[in-house]
Amino acid sequence: MHGAKLSREAIIAGGGHWRLHLWVMCSTFVLFPILGVLFAWWKPVNVDPMLYSGFLYLCILPATVQSAIAFTSMAGGNVAAAVCSASASSLLGIFLSPLLVGLVMNVHGAGGSLEQVGKIMLQLLLPFVLGHLSRPWIGDWVSRNKKWIAKTDQTSILLVVYTAFSEAVVNGIWHKVGWGSLLFIVVVSCVLLAIVIVVNVFMARRLGFNKADEITIVFCGSKKSLANGIPMANILFPTSVIGMMVLPLMIFHQIQLMVCAMLARRYKRQTEQLQAQQESSTDKA
C-alpha cells in the first residue's frame, strides 16, 4: 500500500529537495555502515560473533517508511520531503543492502547474487510498483481509509516480528543468548542511535537546513526498517543464523520507536514556540 499512498504530487513536491535527500541517503547507506564496520572490527565485548554480524546487518538496511513519515508529521517537519526520502531509501535498499551484505559481511550464505536480489525485488519492490500503478483506480479509496491501512501496516509488521521470534524459538536462540547479551544489545543500540541522531542534527544545522528539514533528516536518517530487514535476512542468510542475525534489529527497532516518539514531542514543542513567535512578530508589525 505504500506505493498506492505515494502520489505523483508528493513525489514532485518533495523530490526537488535534493540536498536533504542526498544527506539522508549518506546517513543511511554510508554513516550507518561505517559505524557498523568499525564496531564489528572493534568487538569491545566477548559475546556471540553473530551478534556483531547482526549489528552490521542492521547498519546496512534502508530506513523505515511509515514511522519516519509519521514522526516527521507529528513533530512539524517537512512531510513531503520525508515521504520522498523514506520511500527512496526503502527502494534503494532493495538493491544496495544485498550489495553491501556481499561487500562487508563475512557470513556463510550471505551475498548479493542476482538470484537473491531478484527474490528481494519480488517480495518488496513488485508490490510497491503495482500499488503505485494502481493508484488511479484505488487512490481515492486509500485516502478515505488511511487509518485502516495504517493498522494493516502495523499488523503486518507485528506478523513479521512474530515470525522472526518464532524462528528464534525453534532455533533455540533464547538458550544461546543470556541476559548479559541482551543488555549488550540494548546498550549498543542506544549508543548507535544516539551517535547517528547527533551527527544528523549537527549536519542539518551545519548545512543550513531550517527546523522543518532538520526534523525530516533526523527521522529519515536515523531509522532502520524491520519490515524490510527480516524478509531480506530470510533470503540472504542460512536459516540457522537468521534468529541471531535479526535479534539486534528487533531490539533496535523498539528503541528507535521510543526515542523518536520522545524526540517528536520535543520538536513539536519547539515548532509551536517558533510559530507563536512568528505570529507575535507579525501582529506587532
Backbone as CSV, one residue per row, in Angstrom:
resi,resn,N_x,N_y,N_z,CA_x,CA_y,CA_z,C_x,C_y,C_z
1,MET,0.805,-1.218,0.000,0.000,0.000,0.000,0.846,1.280,0.000
2,HIS,2.144,1.152,0.316,2.984,2.354,0.295,3.023,2.952,-1.107
3,GLY,3.053,2.109,-2.126,3.059,2.600,-3.493,1.786,3.325,-3.848
4,ALA,0.644,2.805,-3.368,-0.644,3.443,-3.646,-0.786,4.766,-2.905
5,LYS,-0.188,4.866,-1.722,-0.302,6.101,-0.936,0.586,7.216,-1.474
6,LEU,1.647,6.874,-2.199,2.606,7.880,-2.668,2.127,8.479,-3.988
7,SER,1.617,9.698,-3.942,1.085,10.352,-5.137,2.199,10.995,-5.954
8,ARG,1.912,11.232,-7.229,2.885,11.921,-8.080,3.146,13.332,-7.550
9,GLU,2.087,13.963,-7.020,2.237,15.316,-6.483,3.230,15.337,-5.320
10,ALA,3.140,14.305,-4.457,4.062,14.229,-3.316,5.492,14.022,-3.790
11,ILE,5.654,13.208,-4.829,6.989,12.971,-5.388,7.576,14.274,-5.927
12,ILE,6.749,15.037,-6.660,7.213,16.295,-7.243,7.511,17.321,-6.153
13,ALA,6.604,17.379,-5.137,6.760,18.370,-4.065,8.025,18.134,-3.252
14,GLY,8.321,16.882,-2.970,9.476,16.587,-2.128,10.736,16.245,-2.884
15,GLY,10.583,15.889,-4.160,11.729,15.402,-4.920,12.769,16.452,-5.233
16,GLY,12.360,17.729,-5.263,13.310,18.775,-5.614,14.284,19.127,-4.512
17,HIS,14.067,18.586,-3.326,14.921,18.920,-2.174,16.124,17.967,-2.156
18,TRP,16.954,18.056,-3.205,17.974,17.034,-3.429,19.059,17.021,-2.351
19,ARG,19.399,18.174,-1.774,20.443,18.200,-0.739,20.004,17.417,0.491
20,LEU,18.747,17.580,0.864,18.212,16.838,2.007,18.229,15.338,1.725
21,HIS,17.738,14.957,0.537,17.689,13.533,0.199,19.088,12.929,0.134
22,LEU,20.037,13.691,-0.392,21.408,13.191,-0.507,21.995,12.915,0.873
23,TRP,21.756,13.827,1.828,22.303,13.578,3.159,21.612,12.398,3.835
24,VAL,20.297,12.272,3.668,19.584,11.132,4.262,20.138,9.819,3.718
25,MET,20.399,9.769,2.402,20.971,8.551,1.819,22.379,8.299,2.368
26,CYS,23.159,9.367,2.546,24.504,9.211,3.113,24.435,8.691,4.545
27,SER,23.494,9.209,5.310,23.334,8.746,6.690,22.954,7.276,6.732
28,THR,22.032,6.889,5.841,21.510,5.518,5.850,22.505,4.508,5.302
29,PHE,23.145,4.839,4.189,23.960,3.860,3.476,25.470,4.117,3.541
30,VAL,25.892,5.180,4.232,27.326,5.442,4.404,27.677,5.535,5.891
31,LEU,27.035,6.468,6.603,27.339,6.658,8.025,27.045,5.402,8.845
32,PHE,25.849,4.876,8.725,25.482,3.672,9.469,26.433,2.502,9.169
33,PRO,26.678,2.165,7.881,27.592,1.048,7.600,29.006,1.261,8.135
34,ILE,29.507,2.500,8.070,30.846,2.766,8.615,30.872,2.474,10.108
35,LEU,29.860,2.935,10.828,29.779,2.661,12.268,29.674,1.163,12.528
36,GLY,28.889,0.469,11.695,28.739,-0.977,11.861,30.038,-1.728,11.633
37,VAL,30.777,-1.340,10.591,32.061,-1.989,10.289,33.063,-1.739,11.414
38,LEU,33.140,-0.504,11.895,34.067,-0.179,12.989,33.733,-0.964,14.253
39,PHE,32.442,-1.071,14.547,32.022,-1.782,15.748,32.311,-3.279,15.625
40,ALA,32.010,-3.861,14.446,32.265,-5.286,14.237,33.762,-5.591,14.258
41,TRP,34.569,-4.643,13.813,36.029,-4.830,13.840,36.568,-4.698,15.264
42,TRP,36.011,-3.772,16.037,36.486,-3.493,17.386,36.153,-4.627,18.348
43,LYS,34.908,-5.117,18.308,34.435,-6.190,19.201,34.808,-5.913,20.666
44,PRO,34.217,-4.879,21.275,34.615,-4.492,22.632,34.234,-5.488,23.719
45,VAL,33.234,-6.344,23.450,32.749,-7.281,24.465,32.767,-8.685,23.884
46,ASN,33.079,-9.659,24.722,33.133,-11.050,24.280,31.732,-11.666,24.300
47,VAL,31.019,-11.532,23.166,29.701,-12.143,23.014,29.711,-12.965,21.726
48,ASP,28.592,-13.621,21.446,28.481,-14.431,20.230,28.818,-13.572,19.005
49,PRO,29.774,-13.998,18.165,30.145,-13.207,16.983,28.973,-12.888,16.064
50,MET,27.934,-13.742,16.076,26.786,-13.490,15.218,26.039,-12.224,15.626
51,LEU,26.142,-11.830,16.886,25.509,-10.579,17.308,26.199,-9.383,16.661
52,TYR,27.526,-9.451,16.530,28.241,-8.385,15.823,27.832,-8.356,14.351
53,SER,27.679,-9.544,13.763,27.202,-9.610,12.381,25.789,-9.051,12.276
54,GLY,24.974,-9.301,13.311,23.618,-8.771,13.326,23.589,-7.255,13.347
55,PHE,24.482,-6.646,14.133,24.559,-5.182,14.149,25.063,-4.647,12.812
56,LEU,25.997,-5.354,12.205,26.491,-4.934,10.898,25.374,-5.010,9.862
57,TYR,24.579,-6.077,9.924,23.437,-6.212,9.013,22.426,-5.087,9.248
58,LEU,22.154,-4.795,10.510,21.245,-3.697,10.858,21.702,-2.393,10.200
59,CYS,23.000,-2.149,10.236,23.534,-0.872,9.763,23.451,-0.697,8.250
60,ILE,23.273,-1.765,7.501,23.223,-1.623,6.045,21.805,-1.678,5.493
61,LEU,20.811,-1.707,6.378,19.421,-1.751,5.939,18.908,-0.362,5.579
62,PRO,17.842,-0.284,4.761,17.234,1.014,4.451,16.427,1.553,5.627
63,ALA,15.956,2.779,5.478,15.141,3.410,6.520,13.708,2.897,6.466
64,THR,12.991,3.111,7.555,11.564,2.815,7.566,10.824,3.839,6.705
65,VAL,9.590,3.531,6.366,8.769,4.469,5.600,7.686,5.065,6.494
66,GLN,6.797,4.218,6.967,5.624,4.705,7.688,5.984,5.482,8.952
67,SER,6.828,4.908,9.808,7.119,5.580,11.079,7.941,6.847,10.870
68,ALA,8.844,6.853,9.883,9.625,8.063,9.610,8.710,9.210,9.201
69,ILE,7.740,8.907,8.341,6.789,9.934,7.905,5.892,10.361,9.062
70,ALA,5.434,9.387,9.846,4.532,9.688,10.963,5.209,10.583,11.997
71,PHE,6.442,10.268,12.367,7.152,11.083,13.356,7.477,12.468,12.803
72,THR,7.818,12.545,11.514,8.082,13.844,10.893,6.841,14.721,10.932
73,SER,5.701,14.132,10.607,4.435,14.863,10.642,4.089,15.301,12.063
74,MET,4.264,14.399,13.020,3.955,14.696,14.422,4.804,15.852,14.945
75,ALA,6.061,15.914,14.493,6.995,16.917,15.006,6.931,18.239,14.261
76,GLY,6.161,18.290,13.160,6.068,19.522,12.391,7.163,19.677,11.355
77,GLY,7.660,18.560,10.840,8.725,18.596,9.845,8.205,18.700,8.426
78,ASN,9.107,18.572,7.469,8.780,18.650,6.046,8.271,17.279,5.592
79,VAL,6.952,17.107,5.608,6.363,15.793,5.343,6.586,15.360,3.899
80,ALA,6.444,16.290,2.943,6.640,15.942,1.535,8.045,15.400,1.296
81,ALA,9.041,16.049,1.894,10.419,15.572,1.758,10.604,14.239,2.463
82,ALA,9.933,14.058,3.604,10.037,12.788,4.335,9.465,11.640,3.522
83,VAL,8.345,11.881,2.847,7.736,10.850,2.002,8.713,10.412,0.927
84,CYS,9.341,11.381,0.273,10.284,11.056,-0.801,11.546,10.384,-0.271
85,SER,12.112,10.917,0.806,13.356,10.361,1.341,13.168,8.939,1.849
86,ALA,12.120,8.732,2.641,11.892,7.406,3.210,11.573,6.385,2.127
87,SER,10.753,6.785,1.150,10.403,5.866,0.063,11.618,5.555,-0.802
88,ALA,12.418,6.588,-1.101,13.625,6.372,-1.905,14.608,5.465,-1.178
89,SER,14.754,5.666,0.128,15.646,4.817,0.919,15.193,3.364,0.883
90,SER,13.888,3.160,1.031,13.353,1.798,1.016,13.589,1.120,-0.327
91,LEU,13.378,1.867,-1.411,13.566,1.298,-2.747,15.043,1.059,-3.054
92,LEU,15.897,2.029,-2.722,17.336,1.851,-2.956,17.893,0.697,-2.137
93,GLY,17.337,0.514,-0.942,17.804,-0.567,-0.083,17.616,-1.942,-0.681
94,ILE,16.609,-2.083,-1.542,16.377,-3.368,-2.199,17.600,-3.772,-3.021
95,PHE,18.293,-2.782,-3.588,19.477,-3.062,-4.393,20.774,-2.914,-3.585
96,LEU,20.846,-1.845,-2.764,22.096,-1.551,-2.063,22.365,-2.487,-0.892
97,SER,21.329,-2.845,-0.144,21.556,-3.676,1.046,22.151,-5.042,0.705
98,PRO,21.604,-5.780,-0.286,22.256,-7.051,-0.653,23.689,-6.854,-1.141
99,LEU,23.919,-5.747,-1.862,25.274,-5.465,-2.343,26.222,-5.220,-1.176
100,LEU,25.766,-4.437,-0.195,26.593,-4.161,0.979,26.815,-5.412,1.819
101,VAL,25.805,-6.288,1.877,25.986,-7.566,2.580,27.140,-8.335,1.962
102,GLY,27.151,-8.395,0.631,28.222,-9.112,-0.050,29.583,-8.466,0.120
103,LEU,29.602,-7.122,0.268,30.871,-6.412,0.361,31.485,-6.440,1.752
104,VAL,30.660,-6.280,2.791,31.220,-6.055,4.124,30.991,-7.187,5.109
105,MET,30.136,-8.160,4.775,29.839,-9.211,5.746,30.484,-10.526,5.342
106,ASN,31.112,-11.153,6.302,31.771,-12.438,6.068,30.959,-13.541,6.741
107,VAL,29.708,-13.704,6.253,28.797,-14.699,6.810,28.466,-15.710,5.736
108,HIS,28.594,-16.984,6.057,28.322,-18.033,5.081,26.871,-17.942,4.620
109,GLY,26.685,-17.882,3.304,25.341,-17.817,2.750,24.917,-16.405,2.401
110,ALA,25.670,-15.389,2.881,25.302,-14.016,2.578,25.918,-13.606,1.258
111,GLY,25.282,-12.649,0.605,25.824,-12.148,-0.637,24.786,-11.405,-1.425
112,GLY,25.180,-10.886,-2.561,24.283,-10.078,-3.366,24.117,-10.656,-4.755
113,SER,23.895,-11.966,-4.893,23.737,-12.588,-6.190,22.475,-12.077,-6.862
114,LEU,22.429,-12.214,-8.189,21.261,-11.774,-8.945,20.012,-12.521,-8.509
115,GLU,20.168,-13.793,-8.173,19.013,-14.574,-7.730,18.445,-14.015,-6.431
116,GLN,19.326,-13.665,-5.491,18.866,-13.116,-4.212,18.222,-11.749,-4.402
117,VAL,18.847,-10.893,-5.226,18.267,-9.579,-5.498,16.909,-9.735,-6.168
118,GLY,16.799,-10.719,-7.070,15.521,-10.973,-7.730,14.436,-11.363,-6.744
119,LYS,14.780,-12.203,-5.776,13.800,-12.606,-4.758,13.373,-11.416,-3.907
120,ILE,14.342,-10.571,-3.549,14.024,-9.386,-2.747,13.132,-8.431,-3.533
121,MET,13.431,-8.240,-4.822,12.593,-7.381,-5.654,11.179,-7.931,-5.750
122,LEU,11.071,-9.246,-5.840,9.754,-9.873,-5.943,8.940,-9.650,-4.675
123,GLN,9.592,-9.707,-3.522,8.884,-9.556,-2.252,8.623,-8.109,-1.866
124,LEU,9.546,-7.193,-2.205,9.461,-5.826,-1.693,9.200,-4.771,-2.766
125,LEU,9.860,-4.883,-3.922,9.714,-3.854,-4.951,8.445,-4.037,-5.770
126,LEU,8.144,-5.270,-6.180,6.982,-5.514,-7.032,5.679,-5.036,-6.395
127,PRO,5.413,-5.347,-5.106,4.173,-4.830,-4.501,4.103,-3.299,-4.505
128,PHE,5.249,-2.638,-4.278,5.275,-1.170,-4.285,4.918,-0.639,-5.670
129,VAL,5.532,-1.203,-6.706,5.285,-0.746,-8.076,3.833,-0.989,-8.473
130,LEU,3.319,-2.178,-8.166,1.927,-2.488,-8.502,0.969,-1.550,-7.775
131,GLY,1.276,-1.258,-6.508,0.431,-0.337,-5.752,0.422,1.053,-6.355
132,HIS,1.609,1.530,-6.767,1.681,2.873,-7.343,0.984,2.932,-8.704
133,LEU,1.144,1.893,-9.512,0.492,1.867,-10.821,-1.025,1.790,-10.706
134,SER,-1.503,1.181,-9.622,-2.956,1.052,-9.434,-3.565,2.267,-8.738
135,ARG,-2.743,3.263,-8.403,-3.239,4.442,-7.686,-4.389,5.155,-8.397
136,PRO,-4.388,5.281,-9.752,-5.532,5.943,-10.406,-6.874,5.289,-10.094
137,TRP,-6.860,4.002,-9.785,-8.116,3.288,-9.521,-8.422,3.173,-8.029
138,ILE,-7.391,3.077,-7.207,-7.643,2.858,-5.775,-7.178,4.023,-4.908
139,GLY,-6.646,5.090,-5.533,-6.101,6.215,-4.770,-7.117,6.859,-3.840
140,ASP,-8.343,7.087,-4.344,-9.380,7.710,-3.511,-9.753,6.812,-2.336
141,TRP,-9.852,5.515,-2.611,-10.193,4.567,-1.541,-9.092,4.549,-0.479
142,VAL,-7.843,4.597,-0.920,-6.715,4.624,0.015,-6.764,5.880,0.879
143,SER,-7.075,7.022,0.262,-7.141,8.283,1.010,-8.257,8.264,2.048
144,ARG,-9.373,7.611,1.710,-10.509,7.561,2.640,-10.277,6.592,3.789
145,ASN,-9.386,5.642,3.596,-9.198,4.583,4.594,-7.778,4.561,5.148
146,LYS,-7.203,5.742,5.366,-5.822,5.825,5.849,-5.634,5.131,7.194
147,LYS,-6.614,5.292,8.091,-6.474,4.702,9.423,-6.437,3.179,9.351
148,TRP,-7.329,2.603,8.531,-7.363,1.143,8.409,-6.095,0.620,7.741
149,ILE,-5.605,1.353,6.752,-4.377,0.931,6.071,-3.187,1.023,7.017
150,ALA,-3.170,2.075,7.851,-2.095,2.204,8.843,-2.126,1.029,9.816
151,LYS,-3.330,0.632,10.233,-3.454,-0.518,11.132,-2.998,-1.800,10.438
152,THR,-3.305,-1.910,9.134,-2.850,-3.076,8.371,-1.330,-3.121,8.304
153,ASP,-0.708,-1.958,8.068,0.759,-1.877,8.052,1.342,-2.329,9.384
154,GLN,0.750,-1.817,10.470,1.242,-2.169,11.804,1.066,-3.657,12.080
155,THR,-0.072,-4.207,11.631,-0.323,-5.638,11.828,0.675,-6.482,11.050
156,SER,0.987,-6.047,9.828,1.949,-6.807,9.021,3.325,-6.805,9.671
157,ILE,3.704,-5.662,10.269,4.994,-5.597,10.970,4.987,-6.517,12.182
158,LEU,3.859,-6.536,12.907,3.736,-7.434,14.059,3.871,-8.891,13.630
159,LEU,3.277,-9.232,12.478,3.384,-10.605,11.971,4.826,-10.940,11.599
160,VAL,5.523,-9.960,11.018,6.933,-10.167,10.679,7.744,-10.424,11.940
161,VAL,7.492,-9.611,12.984,8.202,-9.787,14.253,7.857,-11.130,14.879
162,TYR,6.573,-11.491,14.847,6.133,-12.767,15.421,6.810,-13.942,14.715
163,THR,6.892,-13.862,13.388,7.551,-14.928,12.624,9.024,-15.034,12.997
164,ALA,9.680,-13.868,13.123,11.103,-13.872,13.477,11.321,-14.451,14.872
165,PHE,10.486,-14.060,15.840,10.614,-14.594,17.192,10.321,-16.091,17.212
166,SER,9.353,-16.526,16.395,9.032,-17.955,16.333,10.213,-18.752,15.806
167,GLU,10.859,-18.225,14.755,12.042,-18.897,14.217,13.160,-18.927,15.251
168,ALA,13.259,-17.839,16.024,14.282,-17.789,17.073,14.037,-18.864,18.123
169,VAL,12.769,-19.066,18.478,12.433,-20.103,19.459,12.744,-21.485,18.903
170,VAL,12.359,-21.724,17.650,12.608,-23.024,17.018,14.101,-23.319,16.958
171,ASN,14.897,-22.284,16.674,16.351,-22.468,16.572,17.062,-22.412,17.925
172,GLY,16.290,-22.257,19.003,16.871,-22.266,20.340,17.700,-21.055,20.684
173,ILE,17.350,-19.895,20.082,18.174,-18.708,20.287,18.159,-18.234,21.734
174,TRP,17.011,-18.424,22.429,16.907,-17.916,23.797,17.734,-18.742,24.779
175,HIS,18.160,-19.942,24.343,19.084,-20.720,25.164,20.528,-20.289,24.920
176,LYS,20.754,-19.639,23.773,22.102,-19.201,23.420,22.397,-17.779,23.906
177,VAL,21.349,-16.976,24.028,21.525,-15.565,24.383,21.086,-15.347,25.825
178,GLY,22.016,-14.968,26.677,21.694,-14.709,28.079,21.324,-13.260,28.315
179,TRP,21.051,-12.948,29.594,20.683,-11.583,29.946,21.822,-10.608,29.671
180,GLY,23.049,-11.073,29.844,24.191,-10.205,29.562,24.247,-9.796,28.101
181,SER,23.975,-10.754,27.212,23.986,-10.456,25.777,22.840,-9.521,25.401
182,LEU,21.672,-9.732,26.012,20.537,-8.850,25.735,20.824,-7.422,26.198
183,LEU,21.441,-7.301,27.370,21.817,-5.974,27.866,22.827,-5.325,26.927
184,PHE,23.770,-6.127,26.434,24.755,-5.647,25.469,24.060,-5.098,24.223
185,ILE,23.062,-5.809,23.711,22.343,-5.365,22.515,21.621,-4.048,22.777
186,VAL,20.978,-3.948,23.939,20.245,-2.723,24.280,21.196,-1.529,24.374
187,VAL,22.311,-1.703,25.068,23.270,-0.604,25.248,23.853,-0.170,23.908
188,VAL,24.273,-1.136,23.103,24.866,-0.803,21.801,23.835,-0.122,20.904
189,SER,22.594,-0.591,20.930,21.534,0.027,20.125,21.331,1.480,20.523
190,CYS,21.321,1.744,21.825,21.149,3.119,22.315,22.316,4.006,21.891
191,VAL,23.532,3.490,22.026,24.719,4.268,21.654,24.736,4.538,20.154
192,LEU,24.451,3.513,19.356,24.441,3.649,17.897,23.406,4.683,17.461
193,LEU,22.204,4.581,18.016,21.144,5.522,17.660,21.504,6.944,18.083
194,ALA,22.087,7.083,19.273,22.471,8.413,19.765,23.516,9.053,18.858
195,ILE,24.519,8.276,18.444,25.568,8.810,17.565,24.968,9.303,16.258
196,VAL,24.105,8.491,15.662,23.526,8.850,14.365,22.630,10.082,14.485
197,ILE,21.827,10.152,15.535,20.953,11.317,15.716,21.779,12.584,15.908
198,VAL,22.812,12.514,16.743,23.664,13.687,16.983,24.341,14.137,15.692
199,VAL,24.863,13.194,14.914,25.510,13.538,13.645,24.506,14.160,12.681
200,ASN,23.298,13.622,12.626,22.275,14.162,11.728,21.869,15.578,12.123
201,VAL,21.693,15.814,13.416,21.348,17.165,13.879,22.480,18.140,13.554
202,PHE,23.713,17.722,13.836,24.871,18.579,13.566,24.970,18.918,12.082
203,MET,24.842,17.907,11.220,24.983,18.135,9.783,23.823,18.952,9.223
204,ALA,22.620,18.727,9.748,21.468,19.507,9.284,21.687,20.993,9.557
205,ARG,22.218,21.307,10.725,22.473,22.715,11.076,23.704,23.251,10.348
206,ARG,24.702,22.398,10.202,25.928,22.801,9.511,25.654,23.118,8.041
207,LEU,24.757,22.356,7.422,24.434,22.545,6.006,23.369,23.612,5.783
208,GLY,22.884,24.222,6.859,21.972,25.348,6.722,20.514,25.003,6.509
209,PHE,20.096,23.808,6.884,18.683,23.446,6.745,17.856,24.135,7.830
210,ASN,16.587,24.429,7.512,15.707,25.009,8.521,15.209,23.926,9.476
211,LYS,14.419,24.330,10.471,13.986,23.392,11.510,13.141,22.256,10.936
212,ALA,12.247,22.564,10.002,11.392,21.527,9.414,12.221,20.478,8.682
213,ASP,13.240,20.927,7.958,14.104,19.989,7.242,14.986,19.201,8.208
214,GLU,15.431,19.864,9.279,16.219,19.157,10.296,15.418,17.995,10.883
215,ILE,14.154,18.242,11.162,13.282,17.189,11.694,13.206,16.019,10.721
216,THR,13.032,16.331,9.446,12.950,15.285,8.420,14.240,14.482,8.352
217,ILE,15.371,15.168,8.390,16.669,14.490,8.339,16.855,13.565,9.534
218,VAL,16.490,14.041,10.718,16.663,13.234,11.929,15.830,11.959,11.866
219,PHE,14.563,12.065,11.463,13.691,10.899,11.500,13.868,9.973,10.299
220,CYS,14.291,10.507,9.159,14.516,9.645,7.990,15.932,9.081,7.952
221,GLY,16.870,9.783,8.581,18.266,9.359,8.513,18.742,8.511,9.665
222,SER,17.868,8.294,10.668,18.310,7.548,11.853,17.547,6.246,12.072
223,LYS,16.634,5.906,11.175,15.776,4.741,11.402,16.169,3.589,10.484
224,LYS,15.894,2.373,10.938,16.167,1.171,10.161,14.901,0.321,10.067
225,SER,14.699,-0.282,8.905,13.435,-0.943,8.599,13.408,-2.405,9.029
226,LEU,12.546,-2.697,9.986,12.308,-4.084,10.386,11.506,-4.815,9.318
227,ALA,10.547,-4.106,8.711,9.676,-4.724,7.708,10.463,-5.185,6.485
228,ASN,11.533,-4.481,6.123,12.389,-4.903,5.013,13.500,-5.831,5.473
229,GLY,13.996,-5.592,6.693,15.170,-6.322,7.160,14.953,-7.803,7.352
230,ILE,13.804,-8.188,7.918,13.580,-9.611,8.177,13.341,-10.402,6.894
231,PRO,12.492,-9.924,5.949,12.380,-10.657,4.680,13.706,-10.785,3.940
232,MET,14.521,-9.721,3.964,15.840,-9.799,3.321,16.717,-10.847,3.990
233,ALA,16.688,-10.876,5.322,17.506,-11.850,6.053,17.103,-13.273,5.698
234,ASN,15.806,-13.505,5.523,15.332,-14.842,5.160,15.867,-15.289,3.805
235,ILE,16.171,-14.316,2.941,16.691,-14.634,1.607,18.217,-14.701,1.605
236,LEU,18.854,-13.798,2.343,20.306,-13.646,2.256,21.102,-14.597,3.136
237,PHE,20.495,-15.096,4.221,21.254,-15.872,5.197,20.671,-17.267,5.395
238,PRO,21.514,-18.218,5.823,21.020,-19.563,6.141,20.021,-19.505,7.295
239,THR,19.076,-20.420,7.285,18.033,-20.445,8.315,18.614,-20.542,9.717
240,SER,19.718,-21.252,9.856,20.293,-21.495,11.183,20.808,-20.235,11.868
241,VAL,21.102,-19.173,11.105,21.675,-17.958,11.710,20.711,-16.783,11.709
242,ILE,19.539,-16.938,11.115,18.629,-15.797,10.962,18.222,-15.218,12.311
243,GLY,17.915,-16.089,13.284,17.471,-15.607,14.593,18.477,-14.675,15.235
244,MET,19.738,-15.099,15.294,20.788,-14.264,15.883,21.050,-13.026,15.028
245,MET,20.890,-13.165,13.716,21.182,-12.064,12.812,20.192,-10.913,12.967
246,VAL,18.921,-11.236,13.204,17.906,-10.178,13.268,17.575,-9.751,14.699
247,LEU,18.144,-10.416,15.703,17.855,-10.041,17.089,18.245,-8.587,17.389
248,PRO,19.453,-8.129,17.013,19.770,-6.710,17.228,18.793,-5.774,16.515
249,LEU,18.354,-6.162,15.315,17.409,-5.342,14.562,16.075,-5.226,15.289
250,MET,15.573,-6.333,15.836,14.284,-6.308,16.529,14.344,-5.422,17.768
251,ILE,15.443,-5.496,18.502,15.574,-4.672,19.709,15.818,-3.207,19.338
252,PHE,16.669,-2.970,18.342,16.922,-1.603,17.871,15.633,-0.946,17.399
253,HIS,14.779,-1.720,16.738,13.516,-1.193,16.215,12.648,-0.635,17.338
254,GLN,12.545,-1.379,18.434,11.732,-0.915,19.560,12.338,0.333,20.198
255,ILE,13.659,0.349,20.321,14.326,1.507,20.937,14.161,2.749,20.073
256,GLN,14.303,2.596,18.749,14.182,3.760,17.878,12.768,4.337,17.915
257,LEU,11.756,3.487,18.068,10.385,3.984,18.166,10.194,4.807,19.439
258,MET,10.706,4.309,20.563,10.551,5.033,21.832,11.325,6.350,21.821
259,VAL,12.565,6.308,21.341,13.391,7.515,21.314,12.808,8.551,20.360
260,CYS,12.380,8.103,19.176,11.836,9.037,18.188,10.507,9.629,18.645
261,ALA,9.726,8.870,19.411,8.478,9.416,19.956,8.781,10.571,20.910
262,MET,9.797,10.406,21.752,10.185,11.489,22.667,10.745,12.685,21.895
263,LEU,11.567,12.408,20.880,12.119,13.491,20.071,11.025,14.249,19.333
264,ALA,10.033,13.513,18.825,8.940,14.148,18.085,8.169,15.111,18.977
265,ARG,7.913,14.705,20.218,7.205,15.599,21.146,8.036,16.849,21.443
266,ARG,9.344,16.660,21.595,10.214,17.812,21.866,10.256,18.755,20.668
267,TYR,10.416,18.197,19.476,10.427,19.029,18.273,9.090,19.746,18.087
268,LYS,7.996,19.072,18.429,6.674,19.685,18.282,6.560,20.921,19.160
269,ARG,7.038,20.830,20.402,7.011,21.994,21.292,7.853,23.136,20.719
270,GLN,9.038,22.790,20.188,9.902,23.820,19.601,9.233,24.471,18.392
271,THR,8.580,23.643,17.561,7.901,24.154,16.370,6.755,25.078,16.752
272,GLU,5.986,24.679,17.763,4.866,25.512,18.218,5.360,26.834,18.795
273,GLN,6.457,26.794,19.542,7.023,28.028,20.094,7.518,28.950,18.985
274,LEU,8.157,28.361,17.958,8.655,29.152,16.838,7.504,29.793,16.072
275,GLN,6.428,29.033,15.862,5.264,29.572,15.169,4.617,30.694,15.975
276,ALA,4.550,30.512,17.296,3.968,31.547,18.156,4.789,32.831,18.095
277,GLN,6.117,32.699,18.081,6.989,33.868,17.992,6.810,34.587,16.658
278,GLN,6.683,33.803,15.576,6.492,34.399,14.254,5.160,35.128,14.170
279,GLU,4.108,34.524,14.740,2.793,35.166,14.736,2.811,36.445,15.563
280,SER,3.526,36.397,16.699,3.635,37.585,17.548,4.363,38.714,16.823
281,SER,5.428,38.362,16.105,6.187,39.364,15.348,5.338,39.960,14.237
282,THR,4.513,39.117,13.598,3.645,39.581,12.521,2.590,40.546,13.049
283,ASP,2.022,40.221,14.213,0.998,41.084,14.810,1.569,42.454,15.173
284,LYS,2.809,42.465,15.704,3.436,43.727,16.084,3.747,44.587,14.862
285,ALA,4.127,43.886,13.763,4.436,44.619,12.542,3.173,45.230,11.944
